Amino acid sequence: MVALFLFQAGSGVYLATRSDVRPINRFRTFQIASGIFLAVYLLGMNSAFVFARLDLGIDSDWALATAASSG
C-alpha cells in the first residue's frame, strides 16, 4: 500500500511537471494544482502512519486514522 501511494504521488508530480503542448487554461491549472496538493497530502499522511508504526510503536490501524478514543 505504501508503494502504491508513493507511485501515485511520484507519477502525479512527474505528469504535472513535464512539458505539454496543450494550452494552459483555468481547468488545467486547477487540475495540476489539485494533483500536486494531493501528492503532498498523500506523502504527509503516509509519513505520519509510517512514523507512528516504526518510531512510536503505535498500531496504525483504523482507530489511529479516525482518532478514536483509547478507552
Residue pairs with C-beta under 8 A, 6 or more apart in sequence:
2 46
2 50
5 42
5 43
5 46
6 43
6 46
8 39
8 42
9 38
9 39
9 40
9 42
9 43
10 39
12 35
12 36
12 38
12 39
13 36
13 39
15 35
16 32
16 35
16 36
22 28
49 60
49 64
49 65
50 60
52 58
52 60
52 64
53 59
53 60
58 64
62 68
63 70
